[in-house]
Amino acid sequence: MQCPKCHFENPLEALFCMNCGVKLEKKCSHCGAELPENALFCMKCGKKLTPKDPPADDTQQGIDLNAERRQLTVMFCDLVDSTALSEKLD
């Protein structure tokens, strides 16, 4: 459900916008009728209310479902008076 104020995409069951806090009015995506919060079907046109379908392929959003975790080692060295040394050595 999109917030009318900030246009943030909230879950269908959200009562308030998770981005700006505005109270969300539940409306039918087919006919635009205002609905009670717990409605599963539109009372004007009878359309079933469902959350937006997830994307068919998650790799399109940069998510690789077959990725593996790898161990990474990071080393950091801090030399005493390194700023003065770097000025001398350029």
Secondary structure, DSSP 8 states (H G I E B T S, - for coil): -B-TTT--B--TT-SB-TTT--B---B-TTT--B--TT-SB-TTT--B-------S-GGGGT--TT-------------TTHHHHHHHH-
